Amino acid sequence: MNCRVVVEAAVPVYDVETPDEAVRIAISKTGEMLNPDLNYVEINMGQRSCPHCGEEQEPAFIAADESLVALELEMTVFNVEREEHAARIARKEIGQRLENIPLDVLEIEPIDEESEDDDTAETEDETAEREAETTIDEITSDTETGEREEEDGEVLPEFEELIDE
């Protein structure tokens, strides 16, 4: 089973004046910590709401030029037995790179197996790749043996056809 796991991170940011600036810096800081090892983790602004009234708030809380920014980190975990297993793997992988940043699992969503339409599309792509490789291999082998054909004495007949189009 494959699962999509969304983890909330509370990223501290210093010397900021606006919530937008805090969010930009937090995303950049988190990206630096995750890359290149976890470049497949998506980083998004988190959503905060008032616990009493439910009103939506900025993802960054600022006090004394310091901010705490809520970010959502999303990754796909493959070949797990249960959703809890996927959550533990995501927290461990992300947590190892984000030292001293609290994480909380927000969502675990099992990913359905690919539909037949997706399989057909992949097969067509694989066929196109194989045909391209075959053409490249033929050109390479013809060039190496010196048996490259020339049509009407032209070196690159395909080039003129492209210009005409």
Backbone as a chain_set.jsonl record, in Angstrom:
{"seq": "MNCRVVVEAAVPVYDVETPDEAVRIAISKTGEMLNPDLNYVEINMGQRSCPHCGEEQEPAFIAADESLVALELEMTVFNVEREEHAARIARKEIGQRLENIPLDVLEIEPIDEESEDDDTAETEDETAEREAETTIDEITSDTETGEREEEDGEVLPEFEELIDE", "coords": {"N": [[0.848, -1.178, 0.0], [0.481, 2.251, -0.735], [0.886, 5.524, 0.586], [-0.169, 8.927, 0.996], [1.205, 11.357, 2.945], [0.666, 14.044, 5.123], [2.383, 16.381, 6.95], [2.506, 18.638, 9.624], [4.575, 21.386, 10.292], [6.214, 23.454, 12.664], [7.879, 26.17, 12.104], [10.477, 28.175, 13.21], [11.231, 31.62, 12.668], [13.409, 34.365, 12.374], [13.891, 37.933, 12.904], [11.855, 39.298, 11.29], [9.246, 41.215, 9.688], [6.711, 41.154, 8.515], [3.916, 38.883, 7.999], [3.935, 37.645, 5.436], [6.622, 37.854, 4.659], [7.754, 36.264, 6.654], [6.661, 33.746, 6.029], [7.765, 33.278, 3.465], [10.52, 33.156, 4.098], [10.503, 31.001, 5.873], [9.679, 28.869, 4.212], [11.826, 28.815, 2.421], [13.964, 28.288, 4.181], [13.197, 25.759, 5.164], [13.196, 24.292, 2.787], [15.952, 24.346, 2.179], [16.936, 22.781, 4.269], [15.766, 20.303, 3.735], [16.55, 19.611, 1.114], [19.36, 18.194, -0.665], [18.421, 15.671, -0.189], [15.685, 15.063, 0.406], [14.113, 16.026, -1.813], [11.681, 15.472, -2.911], [9.652, 16.125, -1.226], [6.838, 18.07, -0.774], [6.366, 21.488, -0.024], [4.165, 23.525, 1.636], [2.15, 26.408, 2.565], [0.84, 26.41, 5.836], [-2.432, 25.991, 7.314], [-4.085, 27.923, 9.627], [-6.379, 28.275, 12.298], [-8.591, 30.016, 14.512], [-8.986, 28.621, 17.691], [-11.274, 29.048, 19.198], [-13.286, 30.569, 17.806], [-13.078, 29.671, 15.199], [-12.235, 31.181, 13.068], [-10.236, 31.874, 10.2], [-6.681, 32.312, 10.178], [-3.52, 34.03, 9.629], [-0.722, 32.07, 8.391], [1.54, 32.563, 9.821], [2.709, 33.544, 12.983], [3.556, 36.453, 14.57], [5.743, 37.976, 16.873], [7.571, 40.398, 18.528], [9.434, 40.776, 16.378], [9.99, 38.145, 15.737], [8.968, 34.982, 14.464], [6.625, 32.285, 14.243], [5.991, 29.856, 12.021], [3.482, 28.074, 10.355], [3.813, 25.268, 8.431], [2.976, 22.961, 5.838], [4.075, 19.813, 5.086], [4.32, 17.562, 2.551], [4.462, 14.201, 1.569], [4.921, 11.143, -0.306], [4.655, 7.852, 0.735], [5.876, 4.677, 0.115], [4.963, 1.202, -0.229], [3.918, 0.289, 2.385], [2.53, -1.266, 5.317], [0.446, -0.43, 6.989], [-1.477, 2.578, 7.709], [-0.467, 3.913, 9.939], [2.152, 3.084, 9.953], [3.109, 4.375, 7.656], [2.894, 7.035, 8.537], [4.796, 7.079, 10.621], [7.15, 6.606, 9.167], [7.239, 8.894, 7.487], [7.406, 10.979, 9.409], [9.864, 10.311, 10.578], [11.715, 10.452, 8.398], [11.431, 13.167, 7.559], [11.785, 14.491, 10.008], [14.449, 13.884, 10.675], [15.915, 15.635, 9.112], [14.931, 18.132, 9.756], [15.898, 19.506, 12.327], [15.073, 20.167, 15.718], [12.526, 21.146, 15.151], [9.176, 21.042, 15.686], [6.91, 18.438, 14.716], [3.779, 17.364, 13.4], [1.473, 14.92, 12.504], [-0.902, 15.484, 10.082], [-2.59, 14.406, 8.126], [-3.302, 11.289, 6.604], [-3.451, 9.574, 3.711], [-4.502, 6.881, 1.905], [-3.241, 5.83, -1.248], [-4.82, 5.112, -4.236], [-4.407, 2.299, -6.41], [-2.965, 2.581, -9.688], [-5.114, 3.522, -12.347], [-6.619, 1.826, -15.225], [-6.453, 3.513, -17.415], [-4.214, 5.103, -16.877], [-2.24, 3.137, -17.014], [-2.342, 2.476, -19.725], [-1.501, 4.876, -20.884], [1.115, 4.999, -19.884], [2.188, 2.787, -21.172], [2.09, 3.595, -23.857], [3.892, 5.731, -23.727], [6.229, 4.337, -23.037], [6.516, 2.807, -25.363], [6.99, 4.823, -27.275], [9.415, 5.804, -26.282], [11.045, 3.545, -26.651], [11.008, 3.369, -29.456], [12.33, 5.758, -30.092], [14.839, 5.243, -28.955], [15.603, 3.082, -30.547], [15.85, 4.32, -33.053], [17.965, 6.088, -32.524], [19.973, 4.228, -31.899], [20.21, 2.939, -34.4], [21.163, 5.032, -36.017], [23.594, 5.556, -34.726], [24.933, 3.079, -35.062], [25.054, 2.973, -37.881], [26.65, 5.202, -38.406], [29.025, 4.497, -37.144], [29.87, 2.276, -38.678], [30.147, 3.414, -41.102], [28.22, 3.281, -43.027], [26.214, 5.053, -43.631], [23.383, 6.274, -45.239], [22.925, 8.449, -48.009], [20.643, 10.699, -49.362], [20.061, 11.748, -52.578], [22.545, 13.046, -52.566], [22.506, 14.757, -50.412], [23.435, 15.815, -47.185], [21.952, 16.056, -44.799], [18.92, 15.235, -45.138], [16.554, 15.348, -43.66], [16.652, 17.752, -42.367], [16.096, 19.765, -44.284], [13.449, 19.153, -44.773], [12.296, 19.833, -42.337], [12.669, 22.593, -42.377], [11.007, 23.348, -44.478], [8.521, 22.892, -43.368]], "CA": [[0.0, 0.0, 0.0], [1.167, 3.537, -0.781], [0.111, 6.557, 1.288], [0.247, 10.327, 0.968], [1.218, 11.81, 4.335], [0.855, 15.486, 5.298], [2.904, 16.658, 8.28], [2.589, 20.066, 9.932], [5.818, 21.779, 10.958], [6.233, 24.791, 13.242], [9.225, 26.638, 11.761], [10.779, 29.509, 13.76], [11.915, 32.553, 11.773], [13.836, 35.519, 13.164], [14.075, 39.232, 12.254], [10.865, 39.507, 10.236], [8.292, 42.275, 10.002], [5.368, 40.841, 8.037], [3.643, 37.444, 7.868], [4.367, 37.174, 4.118], [8.076, 37.704, 4.723], [8.025, 35.119, 7.512], [6.32, 32.528, 5.279], [8.78, 33.086, 2.414], [11.776, 32.739, 4.724], [10.304, 29.66, 6.439], [9.675, 27.912, 3.108], [13.203, 28.749, 1.933], [14.758, 27.624, 5.22], [12.805, 24.352, 5.183], [13.691, 23.709, 1.544], [17.393, 24.145, 2.316], [17.178, 21.659, 5.183], [15.295, 19.051, 3.137], [17.246, 19.297, -0.136], [18.858, 17.453, -1.811], [17.986, 14.33, 0.206], [14.226, 14.902, 0.337], [13.583, 17.006, -2.747], [10.343, 15.052, -3.315], [8.69, 16.598, -0.236], [6.214, 19.343, -1.146], [6.264, 22.433, 1.088], [3.05, 24.455, 1.445], [1.755, 27.178, 3.744], [-0.148, 25.738, 6.667], [-3.664, 26.726, 7.578], [-4.362, 28.059, 11.058], [-7.673, 28.876, 12.618], [-8.805, 30.316, 15.918], [-9.617, 27.47, 18.326], [-12.543, 29.42, 19.816], [-14.304, 31.005, 16.864], [-12.911, 28.998, 13.922], [-11.835, 32.141, 12.048], [-8.922, 31.58, 9.627], [-5.633, 33.267, 10.504], [-2.281, 33.934, 8.845], [0.058, 30.903, 8.792], [2.668, 33.005, 10.637], [2.425, 34.325, 14.187], [4.722, 37.305, 14.787], [5.862, 38.716, 18.127], [8.914, 40.934, 18.749], [10.234, 40.495, 15.176], [10.222, 36.713, 15.575], [7.739, 34.371, 13.972], [6.449, 30.843, 14.193], [5.246, 29.669, 10.778], [2.911, 26.748, 10.148], [3.997, 24.753, 7.082], [2.536, 21.587, 5.601], [5.041, 19.064, 4.295], [3.594, 16.428, 1.991], [5.285, 13.22, 0.871], [4.304, 9.849, -0.562], [5.409, 6.739, 1.312], [5.554, 3.496, -0.67], [5.079, -0.16, 0.304], [3.711, 0.205, 3.83], [1.481, -2.208, 5.692], [-0.68, 0.304, 7.589], [-1.358, 4.036, 7.663], [0.396, 4.323, 11.054], [3.517, 2.826, 9.498], [3.423, 5.471, 6.736], [3.07, 8.246, 9.342], [6.08, 6.975, 11.32], [8.222, 6.767, 8.183], [7.274, 10.303, 7.072], [7.927, 11.778, 10.527], [11.285, 10.003, 10.761], [12.482, 10.992, 7.271], [11.412, 14.633, 7.608], [12.323, 14.916, 11.298], [15.913, 13.788, 10.687], [16.5, 16.803, 8.445], [14.443, 19.357, 10.401], [16.229, 19.392, 13.745], [14.441, 21.105, 16.653], [11.275, 21.668, 14.611], [8.106, 20.094, 16.018], [6.108, 17.918, 13.611], [2.519, 16.714, 13.77], [0.847, 14.324, 11.327], [-2.235, 16.037, 9.867], [-3.432, 13.613, 7.237], [-2.745, 10.105, 5.955], [-4.432, 9.183, 2.7], [-4.045, 5.785, 1.033], [-3.288, 6.142, -2.672], [-5.359, 4.01, -5.027], [-3.529, 1.791, -7.463], [-3.193, 3.301, -10.935], [-6.234, 3.039, -13.144], [-6.235, 1.248, -16.505], [-6.104, 4.6, -18.327], [-2.838, 5.48, -16.608], [-1.392, 2.061, -17.523], [-2.305, 2.603, -21.174], [-0.674, 6.031, -21.19], [2.494, 4.629, -19.626], [2.607, 1.857, -22.21], [2.34, 4.392, -25.046], [5.134, 6.462, -23.495], [7.326, 3.382, -23.131], [6.666, 2.459, -26.774], [7.623, 5.966, -27.937], [10.813, 5.835, -25.854], [11.736, 2.443, -27.304], [11.191, 3.74, -30.855], [13.374, 6.785, -30.142], [16.108, 4.571, -28.692], [15.927, 2.278, -31.724], [16.311, 5.246, -34.089], [19.29, 6.563, -32.124], [20.883, 3.101, -32.05], [20.435, 2.721, -35.824], [22.021, 6.112, -36.507], [24.916, 5.335, -34.156], [25.582, 1.935, -35.703], [25.346, 3.343, -39.265], [27.756, 6.143, -38.396], [30.233, 3.77, -36.765], [30.305, 1.389, -39.76], [30.348, 4.208, -42.303], [27.215, 2.892, -44.009], [25.113, 6.01, -43.587], [22.847, 6.538, -46.574], [22.671, 9.832, -48.364], [19.612, 10.802, -50.393], [20.319, 12.794, -53.583], [23.768, 13.755, -52.251], [22.315, 15.67, -49.294], [23.959, 15.287, -45.931], [20.861, 15.998, -43.832], [17.663, 15.493, -45.838], [15.482, 15.656, -42.721], [16.768, 19.15, -42.007], [15.361, 20.554, -45.263], [12.007, 18.899, -44.56], [11.887, 20.63, -41.183], [12.637, 24.007, -42.771], [9.815, 23.534, -45.31], [7.314, 22.879, -42.522]], "C": [[0.893, 1.24, 0.0], [0.272, 4.584, -0.118], [0.719, 7.933, 1.055], [0.11, 10.837, 2.395], [1.487, 13.306, 4.362], [1.232, 15.718, 6.757], [2.956, 18.17, 8.465], [3.878, 20.331, 10.694], [5.681, 23.198, 11.472], [7.656, 25.323, 13.104], [9.456, 28.033, 12.359], [11.573, 30.34, 12.756], [12.204, 33.815, 12.578], [14.011, 36.757, 12.295], [13.142, 39.417, 11.06], [9.865, 40.572, 10.677], [6.872, 41.932, 9.591], [5.166, 39.321, 7.961], [4.091, 36.876, 6.52], [5.873, 36.921, 4.084], [8.442, 36.474, 5.551], [7.757, 33.805, 6.781], [7.365, 32.245, 4.21], [10.089, 32.566, 3.001], [11.643, 31.321, 5.278], [10.32, 28.592, 5.347], [11.093, 27.723, 2.573], [14.088, 27.972, 2.904], [14.465, 26.123, 5.254], [13.302, 23.635, 3.932], [15.182, 23.429, 1.594], [17.705, 22.947, 3.207], [16.794, 20.318, 4.56], [16.087, 18.647, 1.899], [18.713, 19.016, 0.108], [18.267, 16.094, -1.438], [16.494, 14.094, 0.036], [13.608, 15.926, -0.601], [12.191, 16.645, -3.251], [9.273, 15.469, -2.311], [8.159, 17.953, -0.682], [6.048, 20.207, 0.099], [5.169, 23.433, 0.759], [2.824, 25.254, 2.717], [0.722, 26.372, 4.518], [-1.384, 26.604, 6.837], [-3.905, 26.726, 9.08], [-5.742, 28.661, 11.226], [-7.761, 29.077, 14.119], [-9.504, 29.13, 16.571], [-10.994, 27.783, 18.92], [-13.629, 29.742, 18.804], [-14.193, 30.339, 15.488], [-12.491, 29.904, 12.782], [-10.429, 31.817, 11.544], [-7.949, 32.701, 9.939], [-4.441, 33.072, 9.577], [-1.512, 32.69, 9.307], [1.26, 31.265, 9.668], [2.177, 33.84, 11.807], [3.685, 35.114, 14.505], [4.618, 38.002, 16.136], [7.319, 39.123, 18.291], [9.87, 40.564, 17.617], [10.65, 39.032, 15.026], [8.892, 36.067, 15.219], [7.79, 32.86, 14.107], [5.494, 30.591, 13.027], [4.764, 28.23, 10.679], [3.091, 26.366, 8.679], [3.464, 23.33, 7.005], [3.526, 20.933, 4.654], [4.362, 17.781, 3.85], [4.56, 15.5, 1.269], [4.504, 11.934, 0.675], [5.224, 8.772, -0.028], [4.931, 5.472, 0.613], [5.737, 2.212, 0.137], [5.008, -0.217, 1.829], [2.547, -0.743, 4.117], [0.228, -1.49, 6.203], [-0.424, 1.802, 7.477], [-0.427, 4.548, 8.77], [1.868, 4.147, 10.683], [3.976, 3.945, 8.553], [3.697, 6.761, 7.508], [4.418, 8.225, 10.063], [7.253, 7.19, 10.36], [8.362, 8.23, 7.771], [7.855, 11.181, 8.176], [9.418, 11.56, 10.72], [12.123, 10.635, 9.656], [12.566, 12.516, 7.326], [12.071, 15.135, 8.878], [13.835, 14.845, 11.388], [16.568, 15.01, 10.075], [16.081, 18.116, 9.092], [14.667, 19.255, 11.91], [15.558, 20.505, 14.544], [13.205, 21.784, 16.093], [10.183, 20.647, 14.903], [7.272, 19.72, 14.793], [4.857, 17.258, 14.158], [1.883, 16.186, 12.487], [-0.58, 14.853, 11.225], [-3.147, 15.081, 9.12], [-2.645, 12.438, 6.677], [-3.81, 9.616, 4.991], [-3.869, 8.043, 1.854], [-4.225, 6.179, -0.434], [-3.782, 4.915, -3.407], [-4.33, 3.574, -6.051], [-3.901, 2.501, -8.76], [-4.329, 2.671, -11.722], [-5.733, 2.493, -14.478], [-5.83, 2.332, -17.497], [-4.658, 5.015, -18.133], [-1.885, 4.426, -17.142], [-1.256, 2.155, -19.026], [-1.399, 3.76, -21.571], [0.803, 5.71, -20.972], [3.012, 3.713, -20.721], [2.913, 2.611, -23.494], [3.634, 5.179, -24.905], [6.332, 5.539, -23.628], [7.582, 2.986, -24.577], [7.378, 3.581, -27.524], [9.109, 6.057, -27.565], [11.617, 4.746, -26.554], [12.006, 2.764, -28.774], [12.289, 4.786, -31.01], [14.748, 6.163, -29.912], [16.544, 3.756, -29.902], [16.483, 3.166, -32.831], [17.716, 5.738, -33.774], [20.321, 5.454, -32.293], [21.204, 2.846, -33.512], [21.374, 3.776, -36.394], [23.441, 5.908, -36.009], [25.633, 4.194, -34.857], [25.915, 2.246, -37.155], [26.547, 4.268, -39.329], [29.062, 5.423, -38.088], [30.751, 2.901, -37.903], [30.536, 2.141, -41.055], [29.337, 3.898, -43.393], [26.025, 3.841, -44.015], [24.682, 6.352, -45.006], [22.654, 8.026, -46.78], [21.666, 9.849, -49.491], [19.931, 11.99, -51.285], [21.535, 13.637, -53.216], [23.643, 14.73, -51.1], [22.826, 15.021, -48.016], [22.843, 15.095, -44.919], [19.53, 16.257, -44.532], [16.525, 15.863, -44.891], [15.471, 17.14, -42.365], [15.988, 20.033, -42.973], [13.86, 20.355, -45.113], [11.492, 19.719, -43.384], [11.766, 22.103, -41.526], [11.381, 24.285, -43.584], [8.548, 23.587, -44.481], [7.236, 24.176, -41.788]], "O": [[1.933, 1.267, 0.658], [-0.952, 4.534, -0.247], [1.934, 8.09, 0.934], [-0.967, 10.763, 2.987], [2.414, 13.789, 3.712], [0.516, 15.316, 7.674], [3.396, 18.897, 7.574], [4.23, 19.599, 11.619], [5.101, 24.053, 10.802], [8.534, 24.97, 13.891], [8.717, 28.968, 12.051], [12.47, 29.833, 12.081], [11.371, 34.279, 13.357], [14.252, 36.648, 11.092], [13.6, 39.665, 9.944], [9.661, 40.803, 11.869], [5.92, 42.367, 10.239], [6.135, 38.567, 7.87], [4.577, 35.746, 6.461], [6.337, 35.912, 3.552], [9.347, 35.726, 5.181], [8.535, 32.858, 6.899], [7.807, 31.106, 4.059], [10.693, 31.64, 2.459], [12.575, 30.525, 5.164], [10.907, 27.526, 5.533], [11.512, 26.598, 2.303], [14.864, 27.107, 2.496], [15.384, 25.311, 5.36], [13.775, 22.501, 4.009], [15.635, 22.393, 1.107], [18.633, 22.188, 2.929], [17.436, 19.304, 4.834], [16.277, 17.455, 1.657], [19.272, 19.579, 1.049], [17.673, 15.43, -2.287], [16.084, 13.031, -0.431], [12.67, 16.625, -0.217], [11.575, 17.443, -3.957], [8.093, 15.19, -2.527], [8.932, 18.876, -0.938], [5.639, 19.716, 1.151], [5.226, 24.11, -0.268], [3.24, 24.851, 3.803], [-0.155, 25.736, 3.934], [-1.371, 27.798, 6.54], [-3.927, 25.677, 9.723], [-6.204, 29.45, 10.402], [-7.092, 28.394, 14.895], [-10.524, 28.669, 16.058], [-11.796, 26.871, 19.123], [-14.755, 29.257, 18.916], [-15.124, 30.435, 14.689], [-12.396, 29.453, 11.64], [-9.533, 31.523, 12.336], [-8.316, 33.875, 9.966], [-4.358, 32.089, 8.841], [-1.623, 32.289, 10.466], [1.927, 30.377, 10.199], [1.339, 34.727, 11.646], [4.755, 34.535, 14.691], [3.573, 38.542, 16.501], [8.21, 38.278, 18.202], [10.982, 40.096, 17.863], [11.568, 38.724, 14.265], [7.829, 36.54, 15.619], [8.857, 32.247, 14.088], [4.35, 31.043, 13.034], [5.529, 27.289, 10.89], [2.587, 27.05, 7.789], [3.498, 22.588, 7.987], [3.784, 21.434, 3.559], [3.883, 17.005, 4.676], [5.375, 15.944, 0.46], [3.544, 11.663, 1.396], [6.425, 8.773, -0.302], [3.73, 5.218, 0.528], [6.553, 2.145, 1.057], [5.927, -0.712, 2.482], [1.695, -0.983, 3.261], [-0.897, -1.883, 5.895], [0.69, 2.238, 7.19], [0.316, 5.507, 8.561], [2.716, 4.958, 11.053], [5.113, 4.407, 8.649], [4.625, 7.498, 7.175], [5.109, 9.243, 10.11], [8.225, 7.868, 10.694], [9.475, 8.752, 7.71], [8.703, 12.033, 7.909], [10.157, 12.506, 10.994], [13.131, 11.283, 9.938], [13.643, 13.089, 7.159], [12.836, 16.099, 8.84], [14.451, 15.645, 12.092], [17.668, 15.387, 10.479], [16.798, 19.111, 8.988], [13.744, 18.957, 12.668], [15.488, 21.648, 14.093], [12.864, 22.888, 16.517], [10.25, 19.513, 14.428], [6.967, 20.563, 13.949], [4.871, 16.668, 15.239], [1.766, 16.913, 11.501], [-1.374, 14.699, 12.152], [-4.33, 14.959, 9.437], [-1.474, 12.571, 6.321], [-4.927, 9.286, 5.392], [-2.867, 8.223, 1.162], [-5.23, 6.783, -0.809], [-3.25, 3.817, -3.238], [-3.496, 4.361, -6.499], [-5.03, 2.969, -8.912], [-4.483, 1.45, -11.756], [-4.566, 2.671, -14.828], [-4.957, 2.104, -18.334], [-3.945, 5.255, -19.107], [-0.827, 4.768, -17.67], [-0.168, 1.938, -19.56], [-0.607, 3.629, -22.505], [1.649, 6.1, -21.777], [4.157, 3.849, -21.153], [3.9, 2.302, -24.163], [4.398, 5.285, -25.865], [7.333, 5.897, -24.248], [8.735, 2.844, -24.983], [8.275, 3.317, -28.324], [9.954, 6.346, -28.413], [12.738, 4.988, -27.001], [13.086, 2.476, -29.288], [13.087, 4.718, -31.945], [15.711, 6.513, -30.593], [17.726, 3.74, -30.246], [17.47, 2.813, -33.476], [18.566, 5.798, -34.662], [21.425, 5.705, -32.778], [22.355, 2.563, -33.845], [22.278, 3.455, -37.165], [24.395, 6.067, -36.772], [26.805, 4.319, -35.209], [26.968, 1.823, -37.633], [27.382, 4.129, -40.223], [30.09, 5.707, -38.703], [31.965, 2.797, -38.082], [31.064, 1.575, -42.012], [29.567, 4.216, -44.56], [24.922, 3.435, -44.383], [25.506, 6.676, -45.861], [22.277, 8.761, -45.867], [21.803, 9.109, -50.466], [20.057, 13.115, -50.802], [21.563, 14.83, -53.521], [24.588, 15.47, -50.826], [22.662, 13.82, -47.805], [22.795, 14.065, -44.245], [19.051, 17.391, -44.525], [15.625, 16.612, -45.273], [14.416, 17.716, -42.097], [15.291, 20.952, -42.543], [13.086, 21.292, -45.307], [10.378, 20.241, -43.429], [10.872, 22.79, -41.031], [10.75, 25.329, -43.415], [7.592, 24.265, -44.859], [6.303, 24.394, -41.016]]}, "num_chains": 1, "name": "protein.A"}
